[in-house]
Amino acid sequence: MNFPKNKLHRCITASALALSVPITALALTANEPTGDLVQALQMSLYFYDAEESGPSVSSGNQRLEWRGDSEPSDSEIPLEYNLVSGVNLDEDFIEQYRDNLDPDGNGTVDLSGGFHDAGDHVKFGLPQSYAASTLGWGLYEFRDSFEATGSLDHALEELKWFTDYFLRSTFRDDNGDVIAFNYMVGDGSTDHNYWGPPELQLSDEFPRPASFAYEGDPASDQAAGAAAALTLMYLNYSEIDSDYADECLEYAKALYEFAVNNRGLGTDDGFYTSSYDEDEMSWAAVWLYIATDNTDYLDDIVAIDANGNYTGYLSKIISTTADSWQNIWVHSWDTVWGGVFAKLAPVSEGYVSDDLNDNFWYYFQWNLEYWTAGEVEHSDTSDTNYLTASPAGFSVINTWGSARYNTAAQLCALVYRKYAGETEKAIALTDWALSQMNYIMGDNPLEKSYIVGYGDSYVQHPHHRAAHGGEDNSMLIPAEHKHTLWGALAAGPDIDDYHNDDITDYVYNEVAIDYNAGFVGALAGFIEYYGEDQVYDSWEPEAEEEVLGLYSMAKLEQDNDERTQITLQLNNKTSQPPTLYDAFSLKYFFNISELIENGQSIDDVSYEIYYDESSYFDGAATVTGPIAWDATNGIYYMNIAWDGINIWGDMQIQFALLADQDSTWTAYWDSSNDWSMTDVTAASLDYSPYVPLYIDGELIYGSEPVISESSGETDSTENNDDSETIDDSGTTDGSGDTDDTVDSSGVPECNVDYSVVNEWSTGYIGSVTISNNGEGEAISWQTTITYSDNTEIVNSWQADVSGESPTYSASSQSWNGSIDAGDSVSWGFEASINDSYELPAVSVTCE
């Protein structure tokens, strides 16, 4: 969502928007589903996982591997009047109620949790409470469908994530009365300047203020909406956890009283403007009546005076009991009259007069007939006021989010059938509703499903930051979404059955928590009435292919006998989930054995930095070195660290290693034996596992040079604690045990160890160590590796490798063929795999 909603205003009579259409409009009613309702219901709930804000992974509430914890700052919003980064509570109010607002005394309020609104990351008030209450309503009416499809636990998880947030956002005084209710976190205009995953959005760049309803700035529409959601949670959760359910009802009552005593409309940053609060007040009151049997709540809605004038909330839309009313809108985030009458009609029977109750049923039924575009006629057949449908029969009340409004009407039709009974009218209305769901599931002129991930052809480019995984703050990079936004209901077609599947088009392709709310309930209702022949298989999203997210790259800029100039690039492209790290480092290994052989030392080596990208943003990288790694064999490294600098994306640094000439003005620098120069070229930046990457000192990507045992030092740290090893005394034995028997014949006796020291989805780094356990010196060696799968060796170092998959031969080089008795040498390689691999057979010979 990028601009204020182009919402049609609420209407008191049908004349404002009703259209006269011929009863001969295209027939689209259906009594059989054309799609898999069970799978669609299961899938639809995963959209709410994608929308979760706060510590969803840490709390064990996240089912998608590409979503992580987000908005940590929401848990510690400064309790100070500041409309940019604090709260809207005035200072006097804060001081008066500081102990209630901040019982921990840390100067902040915890407003974590809840849900992102749409593709953006603001927690807007009205769509949040509407989605929570409507999702809960669907479960309340059609719980058996959730149970039958194995969706109940998932639905309750999502509803509890809503209600936990509402409870956390409600602040009460010592008497239990609500003094403040937070209904929005974030600023729409600020937030919409960012395009990327929520896990990477920093509050110091995009502040997230909190908006409260309180006596100085009432928002009864927001508080009442949350009260309705909490009441529904009481009804849905009582048999699961009665203590939690009772807490929800207690808070719902208190919030409703707070709303009654503090009438007014909340802010919305211009995105979700509320017209008035009487409908939300009625929505809360009708559910509180259902939960408590307290008729005071019904009176708040339907009260009339001695002259028949409405004095309750209904007075906003109907003046007297003698007047009529026709609803030409639908149950939605701002206008919940459709839901109010769906409940008021059945529950007020026996409490209000029969005539008044008949009126409530008329308002309920007429609205549904109106939505059918004439497919189901009004009881008064002379009444030809109906909504217009598309050429293919899809009812469209507003192009922006046509499917959300349509599915909400479907839910209301299914609820009508539940309470009106198996009448001809009720069945006709749900048959019409099923035709609309069939359209959404792919039975339409475009043969496209408007449910992301459902069917063979579905919306591919929903307007959603997290699923897109945007880079460089751009909707266009990457061209395709990184993740499937399972179960999201796309905005839908227009009145001409046209749809634009474009990420930048939020009118046709937006997704939002209010879109899915009625959709989920409608699917459950269809399973109740039309699901007899459905297959009740379990469904869950396919696991994504693992993507290499942390790696290093290198490019040679200059190389001669005095210097090597190189560009290194740190890459954090994590997406499962995206993760910011602030303790990256790289090690660049080099070998000065050529200098040592000519009487020089590490003191003759220096470095110069030519470009440090991070210095232009968050501070310079810290470069230290040269540092000894295996000084006996002349191996040192430069350490480049970005401590305290949040990095996602890439970060470059360019430096040079320079070697002094000796006393005869001769230069001996030679980078060809440098570990980190392996396969580095001047052509372009490329993957470089020989420049290992670390987080907090832990090896994450690449491999380090193996320290020779003859140096008196231990083996280097590997980044895989579960390294797989093959040990062999001439042939593979699979035991993993090294044969330490010393041969007394005076000849060499070689063993081989094979280890996987680092791996990713498409490859791994292997290390092969040849040990001489005999008494004689080995002057050369050769190892043979035979794979049983399609593994290929694509790079190698410290050995001459020949052959092709499945068999490779690796021979010693001129400088490392000699192995004294009791010593060892190692060589390494990079392997390419397809998804998985098997350990190979390995053998060694030496002379």
C-alpha positions in Angstrom: 0.0 0.0 0.0 1.5 3.3 -1.1 -1.2 5.9 -1.1 -4.4 6.7 0.9 -7.2 4.2 0.2 -9.6 5.4 -2.5 -12.5 4.2 -0.3 -16.1 4.6 -1.4 -18.0 6.4 1.4 -20.5 4.6 3.6 -24.1 5.0 2.3 -27.3 5.4 4.1 -29.6 4.4 1.3 -29.3 2.4 -1.8 -29.8 5.3 -4.1 -26.2 6.5 -3.9 -24.4 3.6 -5.5 -27.1 1.1 -6.5 -27.4 0.4 -10.2 -30.4 -0.8 -12.1 -29.3 -3.9 -13.9 -31.4 -6.4 -15.9 -32.2 -9.6 -14.2 -31.0 -11.4 -17.3 -27.3 -10.7 -16.4 -24.9 -13.5 -17.0 -25.7 -16.5 -14.8 -22.7 -17.6 -12.8 -24.2 -19.4 -9.9 -22.6 -22.8 -9.0 -23.2 -25.6 -6.7 -19.9 -27.4 -7.1 -16.4 -26.1 -6.3 -14.0 -26.1 -9.2 -10.9 -25.9 -7.0 -9.4 -27.5 -3.9 -11.1 -25.7 -1.1 -9.1 -27.7 1.6 -5.7 -26.8 0.2 -6.8 -23.2 -0.3 -7.9 -22.9 3.3 -4.7 -24.4 4.6 -2.7 -22.2 2.3 -4.6 -19.0 3.1 -3.4 -19.0 6.8 0.3 -18.9 5.8 -0.2 -15.4 4.5 -0.5 -14.3 8.1 2.8 -15.9 8.9 4.3 -13.7 6.3 2.7 -10.6 7.9 3.8 -11.2 11.5 5.7 -8.4 13.1 8.0 -8.7 16.1 9.8 -11.8 17.5 7.9 -14.4 15.6 10.8 -16.8 15.1 12.1 -16.3 18.6 8.6 -17.0 19.9 8.3 -20.2 17.9 5.3 -18.8 16.0 6.8 -18.5 12.5 6.2 -21.2 9.8 8.0 -19.6 6.9 11.8 -20.0 6.6 12.1 -16.7 4.8 10.6 -14.6 7.6 12.6 -13.7 10.7 12.2 -11.5 13.8 11.6 -7.9 12.8 11.0 -4.4 14.3 12.9 -5.0 17.6 12.5 -1.3 18.4 8.7 -1.8 18.9 9.5 -3.5 22.2 11.1 -0.4 23.5 9.4 2.7 22.1 10.4 5.7 24.2 7.7 6.8 26.6 8.0 10.5 25.7 5.8 12.8 23.7 7.4 12.7 20.2 5.3 12.2 17.1 8.3 11.1 15.1 9.8 8.4 17.3 7.9 8.4 20.6 4.3 8.5 21.6 1.4 10.9 21.1 0.6 10.9 24.9 1.1 14.4 26.4 3.7 14.8 29.1 1.2 15.5 31.9 -0.7 12.3 31.1 2.6 10.3 31.0 3.6 11.6 34.5 0.2 11.0 35.9 0.1 7.3 34.8 3.8 6.5 34.5 3.6 3.6 36.9 0.8 2.1 34.8 2.4 2.8 31.4 5.9 1.8 32.4 5.8 -0.6 35.3 9.4 -1.7 34.6 10.6 1.9 34.9 12.8 1.7 31.9 11.3 4.7 30.1 9.8 2.6 27.3 6.6 0.8 26.3 6.6 -2.7 24.7 4.3 -2.7 21.7 5.9 -5.6 19.9 3.9 -8.2 17.9 0.9 -7.8 15.8 0.9 -7.7 12.0 2.2 -5.7 9.2 -0.7 -4.1 7.3 0.1 -5.1 3.7 3.3 -5.1 1.7 4.4 -2.3 4.1 5.4 -2.6 7.7 3.1 -0.2 9.6 0.7 -1.7 12.1 -2.4 0.3 11.2 -5.3 0.2 13.6 -8.6 -0.4 11.8 -7.3 -3.1 9.4 -5.6 -4.8 12.3 -8.7 -5.1 14.4 -10.9 -5.8 11.4 -8.7 -8.6 10.3 -8.4 -10.1 13.8 -12.2 -10.0 14.4 -13.2 -11.2 10.9 -10.7 -14.0 11.0 -12.0 -15.0 14.4 -15.6 -14.7 13.1 -14.9 -17.2 10.3 -13.5 -19.6 12.9 -16.4 -19.1 15.3 -19.0 -19.9 12.6 -17.2 -22.7 10.8 -14.9 -24.3 13.4 -15.6 -27.8 12.1 -14.0 -27.0 8.8 -10.8 -25.8 10.4 -10.7 -29.0 12.5 -11.4 -31.3 9.5 -8.7 -29.7 7.4 -6.1 -29.7 10.2 -6.1 -25.9 10.2 -7.4 -25.2 13.7 -4.1 -24.9 15.4 -2.7 -22.7 12.7 -5.7 -20.4 12.8 -5.5 -20.1 16.6 -1.8 -19.3 16.4 -2.4 -16.4 14.1 -5.4 -15.1 16.2 -3.3 -15.3 19.4 -0.6 -13.3 17.7 -3.3 -10.6 17.1 -4.7 -10.7 20.6 -1.4 -10.9 22.4 -0.6 -7.6 20.7 -3.9 -6.1 21.7 -3.4 -7.2 25.3 0.1 -5.8 25.3 -1.2 -2.5 23.8 -3.9 -2.0 26.5 -2.9 -0.1 29.6 -5.1 0.0 32.7 -5.0 1.8 36.0 -5.0 0.3 39.4 -8.8 -0.1 39.3 -8.6 -2.1 36.0 -10.0 0.7 33.9 -8.3 1.3 30.5 -6.4 4.6 30.4 -4.7 4.2 27.1 -4.8 1.9 24.1 -2.1 1.7 21.4 -3.7 1.2 18.0 -0.9 2.0 15.5 2.9 1.6 15.4 4.8 3.2 12.5 4.3 6.2 10.2 2.9 5.5 6.8 4.6 8.3 5.0 8.0 7.4 6.5 7.6 3.7 6.1 6.6 3.9 2.5 10.0 5.4 1.6 11.5 1.9 2.2 11.3 -1.2 0.0 12.9 -4.3 1.4 12.4 -7.0 3.9 11.2 -6.0 7.4 14.1 -7.8 9.0 16.4 -5.2 7.5 14.4 -2.0 8.2 16.2 0.0 10.9 14.2 2.3 13.2 16.9 4.9 13.4 16.4 5.5 9.6 12.6 4.8 9.6 11.3 5.7 13.0 8.2 3.9 14.4 6.1 6.2 16.6 3.1 4.8 18.6 -0.4 6.3 18.4 -2.5 5.9 21.5 -6.2 6.4 22.2 -6.5 8.2 25.5 -8.6 10.9 27.1 -6.7 13.6 25.4 -6.9 12.0 21.9 -9.8 9.5 21.8 -10.1 6.7 19.2 -13.2 4.8 20.1 -13.4 3.2 16.6 -10.0 1.6 17.2 -10.6 0.5 20.8 -14.0 -1.0 19.9 -12.6 -2.9 17.0 -10.0 -4.5 19.3 -12.7 -5.2 21.8 -14.6 -7.2 19.2 -11.5 -9.2 18.3 -10.7 -10.0 22.0 -14.3 -11.1 22.6 -14.1 -13.5 19.6 -10.9 -14.9 21.0 -12.7 -15.6 24.2 -15.3 -17.5 22.3 -12.8 -19.4 20.2 -10.3 -20.1 22.9 -12.3 -21.0 26.0 -11.9 -24.8 25.5 -8.2 -24.4 24.7 -7.1 -22.2 27.6 -9.9 -20.8 29.8 -7.5 -18.5 31.7 -6.3 -16.8 28.6 -9.8 -16.7 27.2 -11.1 -15.0 30.4 -8.3 -12.5 30.2 -9.3 -11.6 26.6 -12.9 -11.1 27.7 -12.0 -9.0 30.7 -9.9 -6.7 28.5 -12.6 -6.6 25.8 -15.1 -5.3 28.4 -12.7 -2.7 29.7 -11.8 -1.6 26.2 -15.4 -1.2 25.2 -16.2 0.9 28.3 -13.1 3.0 27.5 -14.5 3.5 24.0 -18.0 4.4 25.4 -16.5 7.0 27.7 -14.0 8.4 25.2 -15.7 8.8 21.8 -13.6 10.0 18.8 -11.8 8.8 15.8 -8.1 7.7 15.6 -5.5 8.8 13.3 -4.4 6.9 10.2 -1.7 9.0 8.6 -4.2 9.5 5.7 -4.3 5.8 4.7 -7.2 4.3 6.6 -9.6 7.2 7.4 -12.5 6.2 9.6 -15.9 7.9 8.8 -17.4 7.4 12.2 -17.4 4.9 15.1 -21.0 3.7 15.5 -20.4 0.6 13.4 -17.3 -0.5 15.3 -19.1 0.2 18.6 -22.0 -2.0 17.4 -19.6 -4.7 16.2 -18.0 -4.9 19.7 -21.3 -4.7 21.5 -23.0 -7.5 19.5 -20.1 -9.9 20.2 -20.0 -8.9 23.9 -23.7 -9.7 24.1 -23.1 -13.1 22.5 -20.3 -13.8 25.0 -22.0 -12.5 28.1 -25.8 -12.6 27.5 -25.8 -9.1 29.0 -28.6 -7.3 27.1 -27.2 -3.9 28.0 -24.8 -4.4 25.0 -27.8 -5.0 22.7 -29.5 -1.9 24.1 -26.4 0.1 23.2 -27.1 -0.8 19.5 -30.9 -1.0 19.2 -32.3 1.3 21.9 -35.3 3.4 20.9 -37.3 6.1 22.6 -41.0 6.3 23.2 -41.6 7.8 19.8 -39.8 5.0 17.9 -36.6 7.1 17.3 -33.4 5.1 17.4 -31.2 6.3 20.3 -28.5 3.6 20.1 -25.7 3.2 17.6 -28.2 2.4 14.8 -29.3 6.1 14.9 -26.3 6.8 12.8 -27.8 5.1 9.8 -31.6 4.8 10.6 -33.6 7.5 12.2 -36.7 5.7 13.3 -38.2 2.2 13.4 -40.5 3.2 10.6 -37.6 3.9 8.3 -35.8 1.4 6.1 -32.2 1.1 5.1 -30.3 -0.7 2.3 -26.6 -1.5 2.6 -24.8 -1.1 -0.8 -21.4 -1.6 0.7 -20.0 -4.7 2.4 -18.4 -5.8 5.7 -14.9 -4.2 5.4 -12.1 -2.6 7.4 -14.0 0.7 7.8 -17.6 -0.3 7.4 -18.7 -3.4 9.5 -22.4 -2.9 9.3 -22.6 -6.0 7.1 -21.1 -8.1 9.9 -23.2 -6.3 12.5 -26.5 -7.2 10.9 -25.3 -10.7 10.1 -25.1 -11.2 13.9 -27.8 -8.8 15.1 -30.5 -10.5 13.0 -30.3 -13.9 14.6 -29.3 -12.9 18.1 -31.9 -10.2 18.6 -34.8 -12.6 17.9 -37.0 -12.6 21.0 -35.4 -9.5 22.5 -36.6 -6.9 20.0 -40.1 -6.8 18.4 -40.7 -9.2 15.6 -41.1 -6.3 13.2 -37.8 -4.8 14.2 -36.1 -8.2 13.9 -37.6 -8.7 10.5 -36.0 -5.3 9.6 -32.6 -6.6 10.7 -33.0 -9.7 8.6 -34.1 -7.6 5.6 -31.0 -5.4 5.9 -28.9 -8.5 6.0 -30.6 -10.3 3.1 -31.0 -7.3 0.8 -27.3 -6.5 0.9 -26.4 -10.1 -0.2 -29.0 -10.0 -3.0 -27.6 -6.7 -4.1 -24.1 -8.3 -4.3 -25.4 -11.1 -6.7 -25.9 -8.5 -9.5 -29.4 -9.9 -9.9 -28.6 -13.6 -9.9 -30.6 -13.8 -6.7 -33.6 -11.5 -6.9 -34.8 -9.2 -4.2 -37.9 -10.3 -2.4 -39.6 -7.3 -4.0 -39.1 -8.3 -7.6 -39.8 -4.7 -8.7 -36.5 -3.7 -6.9 -33.8 -3.8 -9.6 -31.1 -2.2 -7.6 -28.0 -4.4 -7.8 -24.3 -4.2 -7.9 -22.8 -4.4 -11.4 -20.8 -7.6 -12.3 -18.0 -8.0 -14.8 -18.7 -9.7 -18.2 -17.7 -13.0 -16.7 -20.0 -12.4 -13.7 -17.6 -11.2 -11.0 -19.2 -8.7 -8.7 -16.9 -5.6 -8.3 -17.7 -2.8 -5.9 -14.3 -1.2 -6.1 -11.3 -2.0 -8.3 -8.8 -1.4 -5.5 -9.1 -4.8 -3.7 -12.1 -6.1 -5.5 -11.5 -9.7 -4.3 -11.3 -8.7 -0.6 -14.7 -7.1 -0.8 -16.1 -9.9 -2.8 -14.9 -12.6 -0.4 -16.3 -10.7 2.6 -19.7 -10.8 0.9 -19.2 -14.5 0.3 -18.6 -15.0 4.1 -21.7 -13.0 4.9 -23.7 -15.2 2.5 -22.5 -18.4 4.1 -23.3 -17.0 7.6 -26.8 -16.1 6.3 -27.3 -19.8 5.3 -26.1 -21.0 8.7 -28.8 -19.0 10.6 -31.6 -18.7 8.0 -31.5 -22.4 7.4 -31.7 -24.5 4.3 -34.1 -22.2 2.5 -34.2 -21.7 -1.3 -33.0 -18.2 -0.8 -30.1 -19.2 1.5 -28.9 -21.9 -0.9 -29.2 -19.6 -3.9 -27.0 -17.0 -2.1 -24.3 -19.4 -1.2 -24.4 -20.9 -4.7 -23.7 -17.4 -6.0 -21.0 -17.0 -3.5 -19.4 -20.3 -4.6 -19.4 -19.0 -8.2 -17.4 -16.0 -7.0 -14.8 -18.2 -5.2 -14.5 -20.4 -8.3 -13.7 -17.3 -10.3 -11.0 -16.3 -7.8 -9.5 -19.8 -7.8 -9.0 -19.7 -11.6 -12.4 -20.2 -13.3 -12.2 -16.8 -15.1 -11.3 -15.4 -18.5 -7.6 -15.1 -17.6 -7.6 -18.7 -16.3 -5.5 -17.3 -13.4 -5.8 -17.9 -9.7 -5.8 -14.8 -7.5 -4.5 -16.8 -4.6 -0.7 -16.6 -4.6 0.8 -20.1 -4.9 -2.5 -21.9 -5.7 -3.1 -23.7 -8.9 -1.0 -24.0 -12.1 -1.3 -20.3 -13.0 -1.5 -17.7 -10.3 -0.5 -14.1 -9.4 3.4 -14.0 -9.5 4.2 -10.4 -8.5 2.2 -9.3 -5.5 3.0 -5.9 -4.1 4.8 -7.2 -1.0 8.3 -6.2 0.2 9.2 -9.3 2.3 8.2 -11.9 -0.4 9.9 -9.8 -3.1 13.1 -9.6 -1.1 13.9 -6.3 -2.7 17.5 -5.0 -3.1 18.7 -1.4 -3.4 15.3 -0.1 -2.2 13.8 -1.0 -5.6 10.6 -2.9 -6.5 12.3 -3.9 -9.7 15.4 -5.6 -8.3 15.2 -8.6 -8.4 13.0 -9.0 -11.4 11.3 -12.1 -9.8 10.1 -12.5 -6.2 12.6 -14.5 -4.1 9.7 -16.1 -2.1 6.2 -17.4 -2.8 3.7 -15.4 -0.7 1.6 -18.6 0.0 -2.1 -18.1 0.3 -2.2 -14.3 -0.2 -5.4 -13.0 -1.8 -4.3 -10.6 -4.5 -6.4 -7.4 -5.0 -8.1 -8.9 -8.0 -9.7 -7.9 -11.3 -11.6 -4.8 -12.4 -15.1 -4.6 -13.8 -13.8 -5.7 -17.2 -12.2 -8.9 -15.8 -8.8 -7.2 -16.4 -5.9 -7.7 -14.0 -2.3 -6.3 -14.0 0.2 -8.7 -12.4 2.8 -6.0 -11.7 4.6 -5.5 -8.4 4.3 -1.7 -8.7 0.5 -1.8 -9.2 -0.9 -1.8 -5.7 -4.4 -1.3 -7.0 -4.6 -4.6 -8.8 -1.8 -6.5 -7.0 -1.8 -5.4 -3.4 -2.2 -7.9 -0.6 -3.2 -7.1 3.0 -4.3 -8.6 6.3 -7.9 -7.4 5.7 -8.0 -9.0 2.3 -7.4 -12.5 3.6 -9.7 -12.1 6.7 -13.1 -12.7 4.9 -11.4 -15.0 2.4 -10.3 -17.5 5.1 -13.8 -17.6 6.6 -15.5 -18.0 3.3 -13.3 -21.0 2.4 -14.2 -22.6 5.7 -17.9 -22.0 5.0 -17.7 -23.5 1.5 -16.1 -26.6 3.0 -19.0 -26.8 5.4 -21.6 -26.7 2.7 -19.8 -27.9 -0.5 -16.9 -29.9 0.8 -18.4 -33.4 0.8 -16.3 -34.5 -2.3 -13.2 -32.6 -1.3 -10.0 -34.5 -0.6 -8.8 -33.8 3.0 -5.1 -34.0 2.5 -2.6 -32.1 4.6 -0.8 -29.3 2.8 2.2 -27.2 3.7 4.5 -25.0 1.7 7.4 -26.6 -0.2 10.7 -26.0 1.5 12.7 -23.4 -0.4 16.0 -24.4 -2.0 18.7 -23.3 0.2 20.5 -20.2 -1.2 24.1 -19.2 -0.5 23.6 -16.0 1.4 27.0 -15.3 3.0 30.1 -15.4 0.9 33.2 -13.5 -0.3 34.3 -12.4 -3.7 37.7 -11.1 -5.0 39.1 -9.4 -8.1 42.8 -8.8 -9.0 43.6 -5.2 -9.7 47.4 -5.4 -10.1 50.1 -8.0 -9.5 53.8 -8.0 -10.0 57.0 -8.9 -8.2 56.6 -6.0 -5.7 52.9 -5.9 -4.9 49.4 -7.4 -5.2 46.5 -5.1 -5.3 43.1 -6.7 -4.8 39.4 -5.9 -4.3 37.5 -7.9 -1.8 33.8 -7.9 -1.4 31.9 -9.1 1.6 28.4 -10.4 0.6 25.4 -10.7 2.9 22.5 -11.8 0.7 20.8 -13.8 3.3 17.1 -14.3 2.5 16.0 -17.3 4.6 15.5 -15.1 6.5 17.3 -11.8 5.7 19.6 -11.1 8.6 21.6 -8.0 9.5 25.0 -8.8 11.1 27.4 -6.3 12.6 30.5 -8.4 13.3 31.7 -9.4 9.8 35.4 -10.0 9.0 37.4 -11.5 6.2 40.9 -13.0 6.2 43.2 -12.6 3.2 45.9 -15.3 3.4 49.3 -15.0 1.7 52.5 -16.9 1.6 56.0 -15.2 1.9 58.1 -18.4 1.5 59.7 -16.8 -1.6 60.8 -13.9 0.5 62.1 -16.1 3.3 64.1 -18.2 0.9 65.9 -14.9 -0.2 66.7 -13.7 3.3 63.7 -11.5 3.8 60.9 -11.6 6.4 57.4 -10.4 7.2 58.9 -7.1 8.3 59.5 -6.4 4.6 55.7 -6.6 3.9 53.3 -3.6 4.3 49.9 -2.7 3.1 48.0 0.3 1.7 44.2 0.8 1.6 42.9 2.5 -1.5 39.1 2.2 -1.2 36.9 1.4 1.9 33.2 1.5 1.0 32.0 1.4 4.6 33.9 4.6 5.4 31.4 6.5 3.3 28.5 5.2 5.4 28.8 3.8 8.8 32.5 4.0 9.6 35.7 2.6 8.2 36.6 -1.1 8.3 39.3 -2.1 10.8 42.3 -3.6 8.9 45.0 -5.4 10.9 48.1 -7.4 9.9 50.1 -9.0 8.7 49.3 -11.6 11.3 51.1 -15.0 11.5 49.0 -18.0 10.7 51.7 -20.7 10.0 54.9 -18.7 10.3 57.1 -21.8 9.9 55.7 -22.2 6.4 55.5 -18.4 5.7 51.8 -18.1 5.8 50.3 -14.8 7.1 47.0 -13.0 6.7 45.3 -9.6 6.7 42.2 -9.3 8.8 39.5 -6.9 7.6 36.7 -6.4 10.2 33.4 -4.4 10.2 32.7 -4.5 13.9 29.6 -2.6 14.9 28.5 -1.9 11.3 25.2 -3.4 10.2 25.6 -4.9 6.8 23.2 -6.5 4.4 24.0 -6.5 0.7 27.7 -6.1 -0.2 30.7 -4.1 1.1 34.0 -3.6 -0.8 37.5 -2.8 0.2 40.5 -2.5 -2.0 44.1 -2.8 -0.7 47.6 -3.7 -1.7 50.3 -5.9 -0.1 53.7 -4.5 -0.9 57.1 -6.2 -0.5 60.3 -4.3 -0.1 63.3 -5.0 -2.3 66.3 -6.7 -0.6 69.6 -5.0 -0.1 70.6 -5.6 -3.7 67.4 -3.9 -4.9 65.9 -7.2 -6.1 62.2 -7.9 -5.7 61.0 -11.4 -4.9 57.3 -11.0 -4.2 55.3 -13.8 -5.9 51.5 -14.2 -5.2 51.1 -17.5 -7.1 51.5 -19.5 -3.9 49.1 -17.3 -1.9 46.1 -19.2 -0.5 43.7 -16.3 -1.1 44.8 -15.7 -4.6 43.6 -19.1 -5.8 41.4 -18.7 -8.9 41.3 -14.9 -8.5 41.4 -13.1 -11.8 41.4 -9.6 -13.1 38.4 -10.2 -15.3 35.7 -9.6 -12.7 34.6 -10.1 -9.1 34.0 -13.8 -8.5 33.3 -16.1 -5.6 36.4 -16.7 -3.5 36.1 -19.4 -0.9 39.9 -18.9 -0.2 39.0 -15.5 1.4 37.1 -16.9 4.3 34.3 -15.0 5.9 33.5 -14.8 9.6 30.8 -13.6 12.0 31.9 -12.9 15.5 35.1 -14.8 14.7 33.2 -17.9 13.6 34.1 -19.3 10.2 31.0 -19.1 8.0 32.1 -19.4 4.4 35.3 -20.6 2.7 38.2 -22.4 4.2 41.5 -21.6 5.8 44.9 -23.0 4.9 45.7 -26.2 6.9 48.5 -25.6 9.3 51.3 -28.2 8.8 51.8 -30.5 11.7 55.5 -30.0 11.4 55.1 -26.3 12.3 54.2 -27.4 15.9 50.8 -25.7 15.7 47.3 -27.3 15.7 44.9 -27.6 12.8 42.9 -24.5 11.9 39.3 -23.9 12.9 36.7 -25.3 10.5 33.2 -23.9 10.1 31.4 -27.2 10.2 31.4 -29.0 13.6 29.9 -32.0 11.9 32.7 -32.3 9.3 32.5 -35.6 7.5 35.7 -37.5 7.3 37.0 -40.5 5.4 40.2 -42.1 6.7 42.1 -44.6 4.6 45.1 -46.8 4.7 45.6 -47.2 1.0 41.8 -47.8 0.4 38.6 -46.5 1.9 37.5 -48.5 5.0 34.7 -46.3 6.2 35.7 -46.6 9.8 36.9 -43.1 10.3 39.9 -44.4 12.3 43.4 -43.6 11.5 45.9 -46.5 11.2 48.8 -45.2 13.3 51.0 -48.4 12.8 54.6 -47.4 12.2 56.3 -49.4 9.5 59.7 -50.7 10.6 60.9 -51.5 7.0 62.4 -48.0 6.5 59.9 -47.1 3.8 57.0 -44.6 3.8 53.5 -45.8 4.7 50.8 -43.2 3.8 47.2 -42.8 5.0 44.6 -40.3 3.7 42.0 -38.3 5.6 39.2 -36.7 3.6 37.1 -33.9 5.2 34.2 -31.6 4.2 35.1 -28.4 5.9 32.5 -26.1 4.5 29.3 -26.7 2.4 26.4 -24.9 0.8 23.5 -25.9 -1.3 25.4 -26.2 -4.5 28.9 -27.3 -3.4 31.4 -27.7 -0.7 35.1 -27.3 0.2 37.0 -30.6 0.7 40.4 -31.1 2.4 42.6 -34.1 1.8 45.5 -34.8 4.3 48.2 -37.4 3.5 50.0 -38.6 6.6 53.3 -40.6 6.5 53.1 -43.2 9.3 56.1 -45.2 8.1 59.8 -44.8 9.0 61.0 -43.7 5.6 60.6 -40.4 3.8 58.0 -40.1 1.0 59.2 -38.2 -2.0 55.9 -38.0 -3.9 52.3 -39.0 -3.4 49.1 -39.5 -5.4 45.5 -39.7 -4.3 42.5 -41.1 -6.2 39.0 -39.9 -5.5 36.0 -41.8 -7.0 32.5 -40.5 -6.6 29.3 -42.5 -6.7 27.2 -39.5 -7.7 27.5 -36.5 -10.0 29.9 -34.5 -7.8 32.5 -32.6 -9.8 35.8 -31.0 -8.7 35.8 -27.5 -10.1 38.8 -26.0 -8.3 41.8 -27.3 -6.4 45.0 -26.1 -4.7 48.3 -27.5 -3.5 47.9 -30.5 -5.9 47.9 -31.3 -9.6 44.4 -32.6 -10.2 43.3 -34.4 -13.4 40.4 -36.5 -14.5 36.7 -36.0 -14.6 33.7 -37.1 -12.6 33.4 -39.7 -11.2 37.2 -40.3 -10.9 39.9 -37.8 -10.2 43.7 -38.2 -9.6 45.6 -35.6 -7.5 49.4 -35.7 -7.4 51.9 -33.8 -5.3 53.5 -30.7 -6.6 57.3 -30.1 -6.7 57.3 -28.3 -3.3 55.1 -30.6 -1.2 55.8 -34.1 -2.4 58.3 -34.7 0.4 56.7 -36.0 3.6 59.0 -36.9 6.5 58.1 -39.9 8.7 55.4 -38.7 11.1 54.5 -35.6 9.1 51.6 -34.8 6.8 50.7 -32.5 3.9 47.3 -31.3 2.7 45.6 -30.2 -0.5 42.1 -28.9 -1.0 39.4 -28.5 -3.6 36.0 -27.0 -4.3 33.3 -29.5 -5.4 30.0 -28.8 -7.3 27.0 -30.9 -6.3 23.3 -31.2 -7.1 21.3 -30.8 -3.9 23.1 -33.6 -2.0 26.2 -35.7 -2.2 27.8 -39.0 -1.0 31.3 -39.3 0.4 33.6 -40.8 -2.2 36.1 -43.6 -2.1 39.6 -42.3 -1.6 43.0 -44.0 -1.9 46.6 -42.9 -1.7 50.0 -44.1 -2.8 53.4 -42.7 -2.0 57.0 -43.4 -2.8 
